Amino acid sequence: MKVPVIAIIAVFVLNLLASITDTYTAYWWSDSVVHFLGGAASAYFFFVFLSHLNHRGALWIRSRWLWFFLVISCTMLISVLWEFFEYADTFMRIFVKNPEFMTYFDTITDLFYDLVGASLAMILLIGFKRKTNAIFAGKESKLQVFFIKTKA
C-alpha cells in the first residue's frame, strides 16, 4: 500500500508547490494537469485498497465493470470533497490566493479532469491486471505481490 499513498502525497505536494509559486495563475493548464494526476493517483489508491479487501475476502467482486464503477465513484467522491475544500479555502486563503479564479467553470473543469485521470488509470490498471488474472480469478501473480502487501 506504500506506492499508492506516495502517489497521493506527491500530487498533494505538487498542488502545494504550484499554489505557493503561483503556477496556477502563470500557466492556465497547470490546474488541469494536477487534477488529472490527482484523479489517477486516487483511482490507483482505491484500486489497490479494494483489491486488498477483495483478496482478503472482505469483498467479492469479479466484474471488471463493477471494479471500474466502484473505483471511479470513490475517486469522484474525493474529488467533490476536494472541491468543497477549495471553495472553503477561498475564504481562508491558505492555498487559493486569487479567489476570482474559483468559478463554476473551474469546478466543472477540475471534476472533468479528475474523472478523465481516474478513468485512464482504471483502464490501464484493469488491462494490466487482466493479463495476470490476479483479482478476477483469485490467482497469485508477481503483479499481485507488487499491488498487495499482506501478511500470511
C-alpha positions as YAML, in Angstrom:
chain: A
units: angstrom
residues:
- id: 1
  name: MET
  ca: [0.00, 0.00, 0.00]
- id: 2
  name: LYS
  ca: [3.02, 2.28, 0.10]
- id: 3
  name: VAL
  ca: [3.12, 3.18, -3.60]
- id: 4
  name: PRO
  ca: [-0.49, 4.50, -3.90]
- id: 5
  name: VAL
  ca: [-0.13, 6.55, -0.72]
- id: 6
  name: ILE
  ca: [3.14, 8.02, -2.01]
- id: 7
  name: ALA
  ca: [1.40, 8.89, -5.30]
- id: 8
  name: ILE
  ca: [-1.35, 10.77, -3.46]
- id: 9
  name: ILE
  ca: [1.17, 12.58, -1.26]
- id: 10
  name: ALA
  ca: [3.20, 13.52, -4.36]
- id: 11
  name: VAL
  ca: [0.12, 15.07, -6.01]
- id: 12
  name: PHE
  ca: [-0.71, 16.95, -2.81]
- id: 13
  name: VAL
  ca: [2.85, 18.30, -2.59]
- id: 14
  name: LEU
  ca: [2.70, 19.25, -6.28]
- id: 15
  name: ASN
  ca: [-0.53, 21.15, -5.60]
- id: 16
  name: LEU
  ca: [1.03, 22.87, -2.61]
- id: 17
  name: LEU
  ca: [4.11, 23.90, -4.60]
- id: 18
  name: ALA
  ca: [2.01, 25.13, -7.51]
- id: 19
  name: SER
  ca: [-0.10, 27.20, -5.10]
- id: 20
  name: ILE
  ca: [2.90, 28.71, -3.34]
- id: 21
  name: THR
  ca: [4.72, 29.60, -6.57]
- id: 22
  name: ASP
  ca: [1.60, 30.95, -8.33]
- id: 23
  name: THR
  ca: [1.97, 28.36, -11.06]
- id: 24
  name: TYR
  ca: [-1.80, 28.14, -11.43]
- id: 25
  name: THR
  ca: [-2.03, 31.81, -12.39]
- id: 26
  name: ALA
  ca: [1.10, 31.76, -14.60]
- id: 27
  name: TYR
  ca: [0.14, 28.62, -16.54]
- id: 28
  name: TRP
  ca: [-3.60, 28.22, -17.08]
- id: 29
  name: TRP
  ca: [-3.28, 24.50, -17.88]
- id: 30
  name: SER
  ca: [-1.36, 23.51, -14.73]
- id: 31
  name: ASP
  ca: [-4.51, 23.15, -12.61]
- id: 32
  name: SER
  ca: [-5.92, 20.66, -15.10]
- id: 33
  name: VAL
  ca: [-2.71, 18.62, -15.07]
- id: 34
  name: VAL
  ca: [-2.70, 18.44, -11.27]
- id: 35
  name: HIS
  ca: [-6.35, 17.39, -11.22]
- id: 36
  name: PHE
  ca: [-5.69, 14.75, -13.88]
- id: 37
  name: LEU
  ca: [-2.80, 13.36, -11.80]
- id: 38
  name: GLY
  ca: [-4.89, 13.59, -8.64]
- id: 39
  name: GLY
  ca: [-7.69, 11.59, -10.23]
- id: 40
  name: ALA
  ca: [-5.24, 8.95, -11.45]
- id: 41
  name: ALA
  ca: [-3.48, 8.72, -8.07]
- id: 42
  name: SER
  ca: [-6.78, 8.49, -6.22]
- id: 43
  name: ALA
  ca: [-8.05, 5.77, -8.56]
- id: 44
  name: TYR
  ca: [-4.79, 3.88, -8.10]
- id: 45
  name: PHE
  ca: [-5.15, 4.09, -4.33]
- id: 46
  name: PHE
  ca: [-8.76, 2.87, -4.34]
- id: 47
  name: PHE
  ca: [-7.95, 0.13, -6.86]
- id: 48
  name: VAL
  ca: [-5.18, -1.22, -4.61]
- id: 49
  name: PHE
  ca: [-7.25, -0.79, -1.45]
- id: 50
  name: LEU
  ca: [-10.28, -2.58, -2.89]
- id: 51
  name: SER
  ca: [-8.02, -5.27, -4.40]
- id: 52
  name: HIS
  ca: [-6.65, -5.82, -0.93]
- id: 53
  name: LEU
  ca: [-10.16, -6.16, 0.52]
- id: 54
  name: ASN
  ca: [-11.12, -8.49, -2.33]
- id: 55
  name: HIS
  ca: [-8.03, -10.62, -1.75]
- id: 56
  name: ARG
  ca: [-8.76, -10.83, 1.99]
- id: 57
  name: GLY
  ca: [-12.35, -11.90, 1.36]
- id: 58
  name: ALA
  ca: [-14.00, -8.71, 2.65]
- id: 59
  name: LEU
  ca: [-15.30, -8.03, -0.88]
- id: 60
  name: TRP
  ca: [-16.23, -10.41, -3.63]
- id: 61
  name: ILE
  ca: [-16.06, -8.52, -6.91]
- id: 62
  name: ARG
  ca: [-15.34, -10.30, -10.17]
- id: 63
  name: SER
  ca: [-16.87, -7.94, -12.72]
- id: 64
  name: ARG
  ca: [-14.49, -5.53, -14.40]
- id: 65
  name: TRP
  ca: [-17.35, -3.04, -14.87]
- id: 66
  name: LEU
  ca: [-18.18, -3.15, -11.18]
- id: 67
  name: TRP
  ca: [-14.50, -2.56, -10.33]
- id: 68
  name: PHE
  ca: [-14.44, 0.37, -12.73]
- id: 69
  name: PHE
  ca: [-17.67, 1.89, -11.36]
- id: 70
  name: LEU
  ca: [-16.71, 1.40, -7.71]
- id: 71
  name: VAL
  ca: [-13.23, 2.91, -8.04]
- id: 72
  name: ILE
  ca: [-14.47, 5.81, -10.18]
- id: 73
  name: SER
  ca: [-17.24, 6.50, -7.65]
- id: 74
  name: CYS
  ca: [-14.78, 6.58, -4.74]
- id: 75
  name: THR
  ca: [-12.43, 8.81, -6.72]
- id: 76
  name: MET
  ca: [-15.17, 11.25, -7.66]
- id: 77
  name: LEU
  ca: [-16.33, 11.40, -4.04]
- id: 78
  name: ILE
  ca: [-12.81, 12.51, -3.07]
- id: 79
  name: SER
  ca: [-12.83, 14.98, -5.99]
- id: 80
  name: VAL
  ca: [-16.10, 16.57, -4.87]
- id: 81
  name: LEU
  ca: [-14.82, 16.80, -1.29]
- id: 82
  name: TRP
  ca: [-11.64, 18.44, -2.60]
- id: 83
  name: GLU
  ca: [-13.73, 21.00, -4.50]
- id: 84
  name: PHE
  ca: [-15.62, 21.77, -1.27]
- id: 85
  name: PHE
  ca: [-12.23, 22.27, 0.40]
- id: 86
  name: GLU
  ca: [-11.13, 24.60, -2.42]
- id: 87
  name: TYR
  ca: [-14.35, 26.58, -2.05]
- id: 88
  name: ALA
  ca: [-13.86, 26.88, 1.72]
- id: 89
  name: ASP
  ca: [-10.25, 27.84, 1.09]
- id: 90
  name: THR
  ca: [-11.36, 30.89, -0.90]
- id: 91
  name: PHE
  ca: [-12.37, 32.34, 2.47]
- id: 92
  name: MET
  ca: [-9.37, 31.07, 4.47]
- id: 93
  name: ARG
  ca: [-6.84, 31.77, 1.69]
- id: 94
  name: ILE
  ca: [-4.38, 29.04, 2.59]
- id: 95
  name: PHE
  ca: [-3.95, 27.58, -0.90]
- id: 96
  name: VAL
  ca: [-6.11, 29.79, -3.09]
- id: 97
  name: LYS
  ca: [-4.52, 33.24, -3.37]
- id: 98
  name: ASN
  ca: [-6.81, 34.55, -6.11]
- id: 99
  name: PRO
  ca: [-10.43, 33.63, -5.31]
- id: 100
  name: GLU
  ca: [-11.61, 35.24, -8.55]
- id: 101
  name: PHE
  ca: [-10.32, 32.13, -10.35]
- id: 102
  name: MET
  ca: [-12.67, 29.91, -8.35]
- id: 103
  name: THR
  ca: [-15.65, 29.80, -10.69]
- id: 104
  name: TYR
  ca: [-18.30, 27.33, -11.72]
- id: 105
  name: PHE
  ca: [-16.34, 26.63, -14.89]
- id: 106
  name: ASP
  ca: [-13.18, 25.93, -12.86]
- id: 107
  name: THR
  ca: [-15.03, 23.47, -10.62]
- id: 108
  name: ILE
  ca: [-16.59, 21.59, -13.53]
- id: 109
  name: THR
  ca: [-13.24, 21.51, -15.37]
- id: 110
  name: ASP
  ca: [-11.48, 20.19, -12.25]
- id: 111
  name: LEU
  ca: [-14.05, 17.43, -11.82]
- id: 112
  name: PHE
  ca: [-13.81, 16.56, -15.50]
- id: 113
  name: TYR
  ca: [-10.02, 16.16, -15.36]
- id: 114
  name: ASP
  ca: [-10.30, 14.14, -12.15]
- id: 115
  name: LEU
  ca: [-12.72, 11.83, -13.96]
- id: 116
  name: VAL
  ca: [-10.50, 11.54, -17.05]
- id: 117
  name: GLY
  ca: [-7.41, 10.80, -14.94]
- id: 118
  name: ALA
  ca: [-9.25, 8.20, -12.90]
- id: 119
  name: SER
  ca: [-10.78, 6.57, -15.98]
- id: 120
  name: LEU
  ca: [-7.46, 6.32, -17.78]
- id: 121
  name: ALA
  ca: [-5.80, 4.90, -14.66]
- id: 122
  name: MET
  ca: [-8.58, 2.31, -14.32]
- id: 123
  name: ILE
  ca: [-8.35, 1.29, -17.97]
- id: 124
  name: LEU
  ca: [-4.60, 0.77, -17.57]
- id: 125
  name: LEU
  ca: [-4.88, -1.00, -14.20]
- id: 126
  name: ILE
  ca: [-7.71, -3.32, -15.25]
- id: 127
  name: GLY
  ca: [-5.95, -4.07, -18.53]
- id: 128
  name: PHE
  ca: [-2.71, -4.79, -16.68]
- id: 129
  name: LYS
  ca: [-4.42, -6.95, -14.07]
- id: 130
  name: ARG
  ca: [-6.47, -8.71, -16.74]
- id: 131
  name: LYS
  ca: [-3.30, -10.16, -18.25]
- id: 132
  name: THR
  ca: [-2.36, -11.73, -14.93]
- id: 133
  name: ASN
  ca: [-5.96, -12.52, -13.93]
- id: 134
  name: ALA
  ca: [-4.89, -11.68, -10.40]
- id: 135
  name: ILE
  ca: [-8.01, -10.08, -8.97]
- id: 136
  name: PHE
  ca: [-10.66, -11.58, -11.18]
- id: 137
  name: ALA
  ca: [-9.83, -15.26, -10.81]
- id: 138
  name: GLY
  ca: [-8.09, -15.12, -7.44]
- id: 139
  name: LYS
  ca: [-4.80, -16.45, -8.84]
- id: 140
  name: GLU
  ca: [-1.44, -15.46, -7.37]
- id: 141
  name: SER
  ca: [0.91, -13.47, -9.53]
- id: 142
  name: LYS
  ca: [4.04, -11.35, -9.28]
- id: 143
  name: LEU
  ca: [1.91, -8.29, -10.03]
- id: 144
  name: GLN
  ca: [-0.34, -9.10, -7.10]
- id: 145
  name: VAL
  ca: [2.65, -9.02, -4.75]
- id: 146
  name: PHE
  ca: [3.50, -5.54, -6.09]
- id: 147
  name: PHE
  ca: [-0.02, -4.20, -5.60]
- id: 148
  name: ILE
  ca: [-0.99, -6.00, -2.41]
- id: 149
  name: LYS
  ca: [1.25, -6.36, 0.61]
- id: 150
  name: THR
  ca: [-0.39, -8.80, 3.04]
- id: 151
  name: LYS
  ca: [0.87, -10.80, 5.96]
- id: 152
  name: ALA
  ca: [0.39, -14.55, 5.65]
...
